[in-house]
């Protein structure tokens, strides 16, 4: 069969699918899909979605939003400068499309491929490559936008599929040019048994009231772990508040940066309770070395009862340590904390030689 005959057959099947979609009744779609299709013009819908993700103040969400927008930009550029000029396919006839579905402003550009589908697929794929959870959250929106282009009669199904494929390709191209963070693998860190505390049951979390970031993190903890007790205290009451919390909990939580974590680690080691770290300071290198970037990372660790053991000596998550977040003995030129005191310097948690072993929650491998 010749190339021309294949092309004609594919075109005929594409038109038949379009006519089938136009003749079908889509329940509740009339009030949603045309508006959704218009909102995606010029990427407005996706820029708004990225802004909402950025407003969550989650590092992972912000990276996912940036990757999604960058992927969208590449896909849109490719569609408008190369693809549409290479294949000048006419838009579908609207005879079979009910008037209530049709857009008020019919596009004047060529039909193949769908720019809206390309942008939607690029944004969703870009987000998913950075965060599977956020990708799953925005995927229904992307699918709806792509479907709306056939529903409103401005594209054939083949246009949408081609645009979506181009968008996915653009997202992977961006990942090749700008690789994301490598998955955190807590190798070399001894596993420790810790109680699973779904929804924060029997967990007491202490936050420093003087830190706006810590208080914001504490608010997220309250939402994510409704059964946890969250205590806010003044800076000079931090040690006392932590000691009181350690006496009535199965796990001690702390919202803060490396300095606050050092104080909490001392209390948790002495009390013999595991420590849950919620990054909420200016410097959160130790939490990052554990694979914890946001509240949900610690929540997953608590739900799974996944933890690591920190022996007296050093736990160095920084790049200068043995392995990111791995347990190691004292390094040359450094001195661990003494007299049972813990401290965090340059992302390394140091437990004094006289202290007890500390158990710290960290996300499951591959989470």
Phi, psi and omega in degrees: 000135185284165179298321181296318181292322176298317180298317180293320180293318178297318178298320179295317178296321180296315179294325179294319177295321178297314180297322179296315179295323181292329184273349183272150175268124180255103184304131175067002183281333185300327182273351188244304191297317178299318178295319180296320179298317179293324182294338180274358177301134178059022176074012185302316180302319185283327175294323177293321178295318178298320179296320178295320178295319180295328181290344179289346180065017176273125179303320181292320179295321180294319178294321180295318179296317179296318179293322179296315180293320179296319178295319178300317182299318179293318180296316180297319179297318181293317181297313188280337182258336185239300191298308184293331179280340181275324181239103185266073180271134180288152177292157178294154172284143186265010184303321185270354183268123179305143184300326182295339180273335191290146177285149180293326179244109181282131182299145181257353179280171179290166191273326188254130350271178179283118178292324179296317179294321179297315180295317180297312181294322180295314181296311182297315180294317178300316178297315183295328179292337178264324182211113180297324182295314178292325177299317178295328181289323184265350182301315179302325178294317179296317179296320180296319179298315180298316180294328182296335182288328174281319182301319181277355174085015183264353179214149167283157177304324179296325177298318182292315179297318179295319178297318179297318179297319178295320179297317177299317179298321179296319180297318179290328176295320177296320178296325177293325179279325182231080182301143177279184178293140177293144179303139181284121178240108185281060180287150177077002180257118184300133178287147178226147176281134178215148181293138174282127184235075180299136181061017175080019180299131180067020175255133175243124183248133180248133179233141178280117184295340182282347182256116179296324179295318179296321179293322177296320177295320179300323177296321177294323178297318179300320180289319185280330183234080186296339181269355180279150174264127180246124182245128175255137184218163176283159182305319182283355178254005187300309182300316180296316180297320179295318180296318178296319180295319182296335181280351183228025182225165172266341176210142181257127178250154179217133174255115180167184179267197186300322180296315179293323179298322179300318178294315181295324179297321178300312181295314182296319179296318180292323182278346180073031178244150178290155183250133175247120184259125174246109186299124182204033180235181176292322179239122182231045185292322181295315178299318179299321179293336176279353184089019182252116177248335183211173186303320183297331177297314179292324178299319178296320178296318179295318181295325182271348185066034183266127183209169178234155180259135175245113180274161174307130186136242182219145168237109189249100177279349184288163183297340180277351181279185181295310178211151184303110178082008184274160180270134181215164176279174181303135181271157179295141179082006178228156179231125180291167178295153184240168176057037176075005180273146177250150176209158177238120177227126181054038175083005182251126177272123180248124175256134179298153183298336181268002184273168177277163175295141181248138175253128183237129177292139174212151187300150175300153179299131178083001181284000000 
